[in-house]
Structures are given as C-alpha cells and as structure tokens.
Amino acid sequence: MTAAPSAAVDLDRARVAELIAREGAALNERTARSREMWERARRTLAGGVASSYQLREPWPIYLDHGEGQRVWDVDGNEYFDFHNGFGSMTQGHAHPVVTRAVEERAALGTHFAAPTEDGIVVAEELARRFRLPKWRYTNSGSEATMDAIRIARAHTGRDTVLKIFGSYHGHHDAVMVSIGVEYDRIGDRDDLASLPYGEGIPQPIVDLTVPVPFNDAAAMERRIERLRDEGRLPACLIMEAAMMNLGVVLPEPGYLEGVRELTARHGIVLIFDEVKTGLTVAAGGAVEHFGVVPDLVTLAKTLGAGLPSGAVGGTDEVMAGVEDGRVNQVGTFNGNPLTMAAARASLLEVLTPGAYGHLRRLNDRLLEGCGRVVDEYRLPGYAVGIGAKGCVTFSPVRVVDYETFKAHQDVELTELGWLWNMNRGIFATPGREEEWTLSVQHTDEAVDRYVAVFEELARELTR
Ligand SMILES: Cc1ncc(COP(=O)(O)O)c(C=O)c1O
C-alpha cells in the first residue's frame, strides 16, 4: 500500500530544530543507566557495542528484556517494539512456542556439526513457500548473500556482480559497495559509481560490483549491454524485490517482471535478497507477494526466530554447483540444531497463514492511521508498507530509488520522529533508513498508540 504525498504545509524549521533539542534532552534524561552502561562498555567493547549498527549518539539505549510486543530498557522504560531486532522478531519476543522448542532442544544438545531432522523439515517448508527446490543454511544474512554470489559466479563462470545502488546486502566485500553515498557522489544514472562502503575493502573487489538504479529496467538493460560489450557480463544481479533500508520502496508495476526477463535473457543469475522481505511480507516473502521467482533467494533475520540464522535457496540448475562439490558451501554452525529447532517451530506453528492475516490487517490499520495523520496535518510525507513492514517517509515526493531518497528525504523530521517515539513508549530503529516490523504478538493497542503518538507530533509541528 502506498499513497502519493499530499500538498504539504511549510514547516517552521527553527521549531523542528527546537523540538529535536528538547526531545533529545528528554531522552538523555530518561536513559541515565544506558549512559552508565555505555561508559563501562566502551572500555572493552569498541564503541561500547557489538556491531556498529548498534551505535547511536550520544549513547545507545541498552535493553534488558522483551516479552510479546514489548521491550524494556535498562532504565526500566517500557516500549512497544517496532524495531523488532532490525525486523528479525516477527514472532514477537519470548514466544512460548519458540521458547519451548529451544528449551527442549537445549536439553538434547545444541551443536554437533552433523545434520538433524529439523533441518530437513525447515528446508521442505522453505522450498514450498519460496517455490525453489534446493536449500542450504548459513548463520547470517551476510553469509547467505556471500554464498549466493559465489554459487552464481560458479554457475556462470563470470565475476561481475550487478546490484541496486543504495541497497544493503550484508558486510562482505562484494556487496559493501555504493551504499550510504552522498548525493553528489552518486554519479550519472547510466554509469553509477562503484564506491566502497567504509575502509578496508580492496578497490579491485569494489570494481567488480556494478550498481544500477532501482525501478528502472531500461537503465539496467543499457548497463548490461555495455558490460557485455566490455566482455564482463554479470554473474548475477542481487536485489531486494522491494527495497528496505531506505524506509520501504516498492517496485513499480512491471519492473520485477522486466528484470526477470532481462536477467534470464542474458544468463544472469537473479538473486532476491529476502533477508528482510522473506517471511515478513508474506509466508513466501516477495516471491509469493509479487509472483516473480528468481534463481536464488537469501533468507536470514526472521528465519531463526531470534537465533542467528541464514539460508540460500535455489533452482536445481544453479544449486548443482553445491551438490556436485564445485562450490564449497560450508560452515561449522550451518544448520545448528538449536537454530533449526527454533526455525521449525516458528515456521510450522507461529508464522501460520492466520499469522500473516493478522500482520496484514494490523499493518493496514497502522498505514491507514499514519496516512490519515499525514493528510490531515498536510505533512511532507506518506505512509508506505507491505506485509509486516512499513514506515512514514518524510519526503515531499515519492521515493522510487536511492537518488530520490537522497535528494528528498527530510533528515531532520526523520530524526525528530525517532526521538519523539522513543520518549513516548515506541521503540524504533535509530537511523534514517529503517522501517517498522510488526510481530504476530502485536495488537491494535500497539498500532493505535503508534498513530496517536504520531498525531501528537503532527499537532505539535503544525500548531
Ligand atoms: C537486505 C539485507 N540483506 C542482508 C543483510 C545482512 O544480514 P546480517 O546482518 O544478518 O548479516 C541485511 C541486514 O540488515 C539486509 O537488510
């Protein structure tokens, strides 16, 4: 669901800055224990966190526990959780079915590095949901996309990787390219820049990855033809069918079908990175929702129900390299029994057809509520979402790719929206790019609270 931005009011920017300062100070005030913890943590943990994505100025909010649709921070502040572990906890926290499965498995031994039956059941269920017959496991989304690219390279005997400019696919070198780039460095639309995302990534690896704009099959076709003429046709295109990590950017009608046809025509392996969309936008992810079947799918996040997990699924042809041993798809913890027990219980007993109906209904309620507030107060933005995911994108025009995102996203309003939520019991992902993820344990109470808090902000901004 998506709405066109309405004719917006001119916001008083001094007022926005004032509110950011006020809300920031209030959040600092209520997170004193987090500050203490951060001061202790940074003596031994680099930056005081386990992953740079957990960083936040002036300090991160340290969590204590979660239950159902709620989390509590170390200061005892209670929140409805719309962050949900970067969209991993579609089951909600401490779901009794998952907890029971993990406890039962833990008592039987948690790791053998030998296959167990749960791993077969999970693969059978994934094959059914994603319409792809052959599967392997990893321990994270990054490992899944790394392995998928290797499988595609082996299948085609080619090296070049095509990706969508601005899309995040994990932290290995081949995909840490052309993300988070400043607007003036994006480059010409037909020749977008291949730029490393941070230091330590060798330029020759960066040069093997070629970005193209989202939602533009014609630009992709022109780029592929030029690469063909240069003798470096891509091995694969890795993409999200609906872009996450820029809020939510939906594919235009016909775009995915165009991409499917184009990649098939050039023998390019089409990888749908469903680390975020898989198991959240529908039971069978974007494959089911959009009805376009790629050659490979990557999963992680929601798959493990809160345990580290990942998977690569593919056609018999593309996965043949793994089966005949040409590609070494390996890992000590792949198919870990604890993860597989959690995934099995989650897929068969929690993420049921009824659960997806619940997620869709709640998300529609949330999107409609936010859309109404945007319209009524004529805010520069729109509500957009799919399945369990959505966001309010503060932008006077609809974002269709990274370029429009960078050109139009209202950074200050996005920052204010986050602080405002956190001070009113809505736990959301810090950062400009994220979207909300609902869980099966979310209720009308949580989404109505979200809308009420948003309306309070709208009133404050426009009075
Ligand atoms: C679309 C997408 N792919 C891959 C990844 C990497 O997953 P992980 O953080 O589990 O390595 C992410 C992480 O946010 C993601 O959003």
The ligand as a Gaussian input file, in Angstrom:
#p B3LYP/6-31G(d) Opt

LIG

0 1
 C       18.524000      -6.925000       2.783000
 C       19.612000      -7.387000       3.696000
 N       20.478000      -8.330000       3.276000
 C       21.464000      -8.784000       4.060000
 C       21.624000      -8.314000       5.332000
 C       22.737000      -8.832000       6.189000
 O       22.222000      -9.634000       7.188000
 P       23.073000      -9.895000       8.524000
 O       23.092000      -8.610000       9.279000
 O       22.321000     -10.994000       9.212000
 O       24.431000     -10.334000       8.114000
 C       20.747000      -7.330000       5.830000
 C       20.902000      -6.804000       7.187000
 O       20.253000      -5.876000       7.600000
 C       19.708000      -6.858000       4.983000
 O       18.852000      -5.912000       5.390000

